[in-house]
Amino acid sequence: MSSKVQTGTFANGIPFARLGEGSRRTVILIGGPGGMPTGFFLNLYFGQYRKYAREFTIFVLGRRAGMPAAYSTRDMAADCAAAIQTDIGAPVDVVGESYGGLLAPYVAADYPGLVDHLVFASAAYRVSEPGKAVDRRFAELQSQGRWGAAYAVEVGGMYPRGIAHYVLPPVARLFLLGKRGRPANPSDLLVEAEAEVQHDCRHILKDIKAPTLVIAGDTDFFFPVELLRETAAGIPNAKLVLLPGKGHGAVATAPFGREVIAFLKQRKTVA
């Protein structure tokens, strides 16, 4: 079994990374706003799944470059659905992490034949108002190439109180001290931020037919418990799991990985 991550771009411009050889295809939609991660940040997406690479083939999907103004989360979801249909093959499990969780419900509701199981991973039907403000600033700073300042703002939002709120922002600045230059498509970051502000998919939750797991920390700044409960309540037969004492970074924890894998393994058939 190869543990090497393969990367590339699908025909419709969606960047991807792939790991594993299993017959169970799982698609992870990345967080954001931001482009396709690389190196350490890409490995974070695979971290919870590497030991299951014999059973699963894991695809991490980004968002295409050069999105026009007013491109919506539903438009981005259509891009991901097209990549699944044309390049990956359905059905797949879809795990929407954070920003990716804004796209995932549209993939499931608008293209029901594509999705076997659906996971809202630290995500809900909309983002909290304080969370939108943080992400907008995060996107603005990234678009200017101010990487340290951008991630300082983001981690400050992820940990809105306690020691981490004061310690992690300067650590983020230091970690990204050597990163220079503006992104290749800075306007995409602003398009994503505006799409997040406008996003509210509560009205389509009832149309999701796939078995669904809503999982997040119970202290998530971007997706507080009230929004998580409303999301699960709006989807027929959805399961809600709240991880005690965890914030928006819950997706990187072992309890999260165990819950998600157990949920995905409930599927009765493998395509």
Secondary structure, DSSP 4 states (H G I P E B T S, - for coil): ---PPEEEE-TTS-EEEEE---SEEEEEE--SSS----HHHHHHHHTTTGGGTTTEEEEEE---SSPPTT--HHHHHHHHHHHIIIII-S-EEEEEETTHHHHHHHHHHH-GGGEEEEEEES--SS--HHHHHHHHHHHHHHHTT-HHHHHHHHHHHHS-SSHHHHHHHHHHHHHTTT--S--S-HHHHHHHHHHHHH---GGGGGG--S-EEEEEETT-SSS-HHHHHHHHHHSTT-EEEEETT--GGGGGSHHHHHHHHHHHTT-S---
